Amino acid sequence: MRVEFPEFRLGTVLATSFTGTLSERHGEAVERIPTPQRLVDWLAVYGLAVDSCTPAQLDLARALRESIHAAATAAATQEALPESAVQVINDRSAQGRAAAVLTPEGERRWQLSSASRVEDALGVIAADAIGIIAGERDGKLALCASPTCRAAFFDTSQSRTRKWCDMNTCGNRQKKARFLATHGKKPRSAD
């Protein structure tokens, strides 16, 4: 019997995409990496293939994810970064052994150590988060306007006024609710 998991919400920014592995944080939370193998699958999608993952490494990953979310949320709302979140991000960054390599196509890729450890992949994600939160990339951190989501995302739109972490999920859901409220119709229940 094959177990079905929620689809990954893929984005173009590694660190904020990683925080999206837990969505609907203020509603009915959806965990997209519930098992060690599912983390291995997510890392492979982002070019950070690892051989395996233990439950302890999954715990490290989730702690990093929540720390990035807390720090990105604080940065987006211009509040002080939580010290505990900063410590976890820094620890994961320092403990990873990965190198940036240039491909023949002129793109940067990450090369993990020969052992392909989860900790190396987490180091790459932590380094990406540091760059974003420190303001080293062109864009700005923002929070999804959906009251049940409130995911941190990196807005690279020209006007820097994007409202939704993902237009295909949160944006459409909010626009549909607004349309139905304006036109006096009740949404149909999902059977």
C-alpha positions as CSV (number, residue, x, y, z in Angstrom):
1,M,0.0,0.0,0.0
2,R,1.5,3.3,-1.1
3,V,1.2,6.2,1.3
4,E,0.2,9.5,-0.3
5,F,1.7,12.7,0.9
6,P,0.7,16.3,0.2
7,E,2.5,17.7,-2.8
8,F,5.5,19.9,-2.3
9,R,5.0,23.7,-2.7
10,L,8.0,24.5,-4.9
11,G,9.4,28.0,-5.1
12,T,12.5,29.6,-6.5
13,V,14.1,30.6,-3.2
14,L,15.5,27.6,-1.3
15,A,15.2,28.8,2.3
16,T,11.6,30.1,2.1
17,S,10.6,27.0,0.0
18,F,12.0,24.9,2.8
19,T,9.8,26.7,5.3
20,G,6.9,25.9,3.0
21,T,7.2,22.2,3.9
22,L,4.8,23.1,6.7
23,S,1.9,25.1,5.4
24,E,-1.3,26.6,6.8
25,R,0.5,27.2,10.1
26,H,-2.4,29.2,11.5
27,G,-5.1,26.9,10.2
28,E,-5.0,23.1,9.8
29,A,-1.3,22.7,9.4
30,V,-0.1,20.5,6.5
31,E,3.2,18.7,7.1
32,R,4.9,18.0,3.8
33,I,8.0,16.2,5.2
34,P,6.4,13.8,7.7
35,T,9.0,11.1,7.2
36,P,12.8,10.9,6.8
37,Q,12.3,9.6,3.2
38,R,10.1,12.5,2.4
39,L,12.9,14.9,3.4
40,V,15.2,13.0,1.2
41,D,12.7,13.5,-1.7
42,W,12.4,17.2,-1.0
43,L,16.2,17.7,-0.9
44,A,16.5,15.9,-4.2
45,V,14.0,18.2,-5.9
46,Y,16.3,21.1,-5.0
47,G,19.5,19.4,-6.2
48,L,20.7,18.5,-2.7
49,A,20.5,14.7,-3.0
50,V,21.4,12.7,0.1
51,D,21.8,9.0,0.5
52,S,19.5,8.6,3.5
53,C,17.9,10.4,6.5
54,T,17.4,9.3,10.0
55,P,14.6,10.4,12.4
56,A,17.2,12.5,14.3
57,Q,18.2,14.3,11.1
58,L,14.6,14.9,10.2
59,D,14.3,16.6,13.7
60,L,17.3,18.7,12.9
61,A,15.7,19.7,9.6
62,R,12.4,20.6,11.2
63,A,14.2,22.7,13.9
64,L,16.0,24.6,11.1
65,R,12.8,25.1,9.2
66,E,11.1,26.6,12.2
67,S,14.1,28.7,13.0
68,I,14.2,30.1,9.4
69,H,10.5,30.8,9.6
70,A,10.8,32.6,12.9
71,A,13.7,34.7,11.7
72,A,12.2,35.5,8.3
73,T,8.9,36.4,10.0
74,A,10.8,38.8,12.3
75,A,12.7,40.3,9.5
76,A,9.5,40.7,7.4
77,T,7.8,42.6,10.3
78,Q,11.0,44.5,11.1
79,E,11.3,43.0,14.6
80,A,14.4,41.7,16.4
81,L,15.5,38.3,15.2
82,P,14.9,35.6,17.8
83,E,18.2,34.7,19.3
84,S,17.4,31.0,19.5
85,A,16.4,30.9,15.8
86,V,19.6,32.7,14.8
87,Q,21.7,30.2,16.8
88,V,20.0,27.2,15.1
89,I,20.5,28.8,11.6
90,N,24.2,29.6,12.4
91,D,24.8,26.1,13.8
92,R,23.4,24.4,10.8
93,S,25.3,26.6,8.4
94,A,28.6,26.0,10.3
95,Q,28.1,22.2,10.5
96,G,27.4,21.7,6.8
97,R,30.2,20.7,4.4
98,A,29.1,21.8,0.9
99,A,30.8,23.8,-1.8
100,A,29.4,26.1,-4.4
101,V,30.4,24.9,-7.8
102,L,30.0,26.6,-11.2
103,T,28.3,24.5,-13.9
104,P,29.3,24.7,-17.6
105,E,26.1,26.6,-18.1
106,G,27.3,29.4,-15.8
107,E,24.9,28.4,-12.9
108,R,25.8,27.9,-9.3
109,R,25.1,24.5,-7.8
110,W,25.9,23.0,-4.5
111,Q,28.1,20.0,-4.1
112,L,27.7,18.1,-0.9
113,S,30.4,16.1,0.8
114,S,31.1,12.7,-0.6
115,A,29.1,11.2,2.2
116,S,26.0,13.2,1.2
117,R,24.9,13.9,4.7
118,V,21.6,15.6,5.5
119,E,23.6,18.0,7.7
120,D,25.4,19.2,4.5
121,A,22.2,19.9,2.7
122,L,20.8,21.7,5.8
123,G,24.0,23.8,5.8
124,V,23.2,25.0,2.3
125,I,19.6,25.9,3.3
126,A,20.9,27.7,6.3
127,A,23.4,29.7,4.3
128,D,20.6,30.6,1.8
129,A,18.5,31.8,4.7
130,I,21.4,33.9,6.1
131,G,21.8,35.6,2.7
132,I,18.1,36.4,2.5
133,I,17.6,37.6,6.0
134,A,20.8,39.7,5.9
135,G,19.4,41.5,2.8
136,E,22.2,40.3,0.5
137,R,19.8,39.4,-2.3
138,D,17.6,41.6,-4.4
139,G,14.1,41.3,-3.0
140,K,12.3,41.6,0.3
141,L,10.9,39.2,2.9
142,A,7.1,39.3,3.2
143,L,4.4,37.3,4.9
144,C,1.5,35.7,3.0
145,A,-1.7,37.7,3.3
146,S,-3.8,34.5,4.0
147,P,-4.7,34.6,7.6
148,T,-4.4,30.8,7.9
149,C,-1.0,30.6,6.1
150,R,1.2,33.6,7.0
151,A,4.2,31.9,5.3
152,A,7.3,33.9,4.9
153,F,8.3,34.3,1.3
154,F,10.9,36.3,-0.7
155,D,9.3,38.8,-2.9
156,T,11.3,39.5,-6.1
157,S,8.5,41.2,-8.0
158,Q,9.4,44.5,-9.6
159,S,7.1,46.5,-7.2
160,R,7.8,44.3,-4.1
161,T,4.1,44.3,-3.3
162,R,3.3,40.5,-3.8
163,K,0.7,39.4,-1.2
164,W,0.6,35.6,-1.4
165,C,3.2,33.0,-0.8
166,D,1.7,31.1,-3.8
167,M,-0.9,32.5,-6.2
168,N,-2.1,29.0,-7.1
169,T,-3.0,28.1,-3.5
170,C,-3.4,31.0,-1.0
171,G,-4.0,33.7,-3.6
172,N,-6.7,31.8,-5.5
173,R,-8.3,30.7,-2.2
174,Q,-8.5,34.3,-0.9
175,K,-9.7,35.7,-4.2
176,K,-12.4,33.1,-4.4
177,A,-13.6,33.8,-0.9
178,R,-13.7,37.5,-1.6
179,F,-15.7,36.9,-4.8
180,L,-18.2,34.7,-3.0
181,A,-18.5,37.2,-0.2
182,T,-19.1,40.1,-2.6
183,H,-21.6,38.2,-4.7
184,G,-23.5,36.8,-1.7
185,K,-22.9,33.1,-2.5
186,K,-21.8,30.5,0.0
187,P,-18.9,28.3,-1.0
188,R,-19.8,24.7,-1.8
189,S,-18.6,22.2,0.8
190,A,-16.0,19.7,-0.4
191,D,-17.4,16.2,-0.4
